[in-house]
Amino acid sequence: MVMLTVGINRIRTLFKEDIYKCQGGTGTTTVINSDTGLETADSNTLLTPTIITTDKSIQVTHTIASTIGEGESYSEQETQLNSGDTSANRIVHHPLTKGANDEFVYITNFYFDSV
Amino acid sequence: MTNIFELNQSTKDNLGTPDDTKNTILVAILPEYCHIEEGPTLLYRNTIGSSFVLGHATNAILGTTELGQAGDYVSDIRERVINPKNTFHEHFRFTTFNDSGVTTGTFDTTDYNVQLDINELFQTQEIFMNEESIYYVTPYVDLNGGSTTFIIDGTSKSVSIIEGKTQNV
């Protein structure tokens, strides 16, 4: 008895269809599983991502245009599910200041599998 | 004549419950797990230069900025790679971290591997660009004869990988 690839891909698709938006922020606290979202979200960066689907995986691309967040020092980012009620993940990185001519692009991969 | 030492030994061996651990069958519990793995996140920057961008404070003025994508637009300036649990795991589903300018092997997103013929190369883009320390790297190499060399750029570390051998850097 095994999980079938088509079954795993169905879970992947349900996850993908539940993705709402991505958002950046300026919080710097270390990520833990009990986090419920960003520490200090910047609502200007709450944007619809583009999503690429392949076998048992998806790639989520969140682009923050040059007209958004000039001078902000971004250090966290999330992918939201369920109309924004739930954060699927939160990443924290070394801060990066966004200049007036900068576009920021986050690319996150999610993999689905059975072992 | 009875050897008193052998007699005592025999008495001791027969006391208590016999040792039957060799008859115990250990049943391993092997459930099947279905999991979601959060992969690496790449943060890169594009700098628009003098490109015309509607809504931009200084780059949306007709006559002073170049319509469309200007010649000084620079894309894909990699700034951060954030790895969950400080672990980079390449699944070969996406070419995000393949350095296509150097790799001469076949990065195969159908069979999820990189195929190298003799003298072909595979090089990743930066896979650690944050504040983490790198403790170990585990490449899985399926060799069909011969050997290959694994090199960590920016260090003096390298190891020749030979079929059938496990080697540490």
Chai-1 contact restraints between the chains, C-beta under 6 A:
chainA,res_idxA,chainB,res_idxB,connection_type,confidence,min_distance_angstrom,max_distance_angstrom,comment,restraint_id
A,M3,B,C34,contact,1.0,0.0,6.0,A-B,restraint_1
A,T54,B,R93,contact,1.0,0.0,6.0,A-B,restraint_2
A,S57,B,R93,contact,1.0,0.0,6.0,A-B,restraint_3
A,Q59,B,F94,contact,1.0,0.0,6.0,A-B,restraint_4
A,S66,B,I48,contact,1.0,0.0,6.0,A-B,restraint_5
A,S66,B,V53,contact,1.0,0.0,6.0,A-B,restraint_6
A,S66,B,H56,contact,1.0,0.0,6.0,A-B,restraint_7
A,T67,B,G55,contact,1.0,0.0,6.0,A-B,restraint_8
A,T67,B,H56,contact,1.0,0.0,6.0,A-B,restraint_9
A,N89,B,E38,contact,1.0,0.0,6.0,A-B,restraint_10
A,I91,B,T41,contact,1.0,0.0,6.0,A-B,restraint_11
A,I91,B,I82,contact,1.0,0.0,6.0,A-B,restraint_12
A,H93,B,R80,contact,1.0,0.0,6.0,A-B,restraint_13
A,H93,B,I82,contact,1.0,0.0,6.0,A-B,restraint_14
A,H93,B,N130,contact,1.0,0.0,6.0,A-B,restraint_15
A,H94,B,N130,contact,1.0,0.0,6.0,A-B,restraint_16
A,H94,B,E131,contact,1.0,0.0,6.0,A-B,restraint_17
A,L96,B,E79,contact,1.0,0.0,6.0,A-B,restraint_18
A,N101,B,T47,contact,1.0,0.0,6.0,A-B,restraint_19
A,N101,B,I48,contact,1.0,0.0,6.0,A-B,restraint_20
A,D102,B,R45,contact,1.0,0.0,6.0,A-B,restraint_21
A,D102,B,T47,contact,1.0,0.0,6.0,A-B,restraint_22
A,E103,B,N46,contact,1.0,0.0,6.0,A-B,restraint_23
A,F104,B,R45,contact,1.0,0.0,6.0,A-B,restraint_24
A,V105,B,Y44,contact,1.0,0.0,6.0,A-B,restraint_25
A,Y106,B,T41,contact,1.0,0.0,6.0,A-B,restraint_26
A,Y106,B,L43,contact,1.0,0.0,6.0,A-B,restraint_27
A,I107,B,L42,contact,1.0,0.0,6.0,A-B,restraint_28
A,I107,B,T96,contact,1.0,0.0,6.0,A-B,restraint_29
A,T108,B,T41,contact,1.0,0.0,6.0,A-B,restraint_30
A,N109,B,G39,contact,1.0,0.0,6.0,A-B,restraint_31
A,Y111,B,E37,contact,1.0,0.0,6.0,A-B,restraint_32
A,Y111,B,G39,contact,1.0,0.0,6.0,A-B,restraint_33
A,Y111,B,H91,contact,1.0,0.0,6.0,A-B,restraint_34
A,F112,B,I36,contact,1.0,0.0,6.0,A-B,restraint_35
A,S114,B,E32,contact,1.0,0.0,6.0,A-B,restraint_36
A,S114,B,C34,contact,1.0,0.0,6.0,A-B,restraint_37
A,V115,B,Y33,contact,1.0,0.0,6.0,A-B,restraint_38
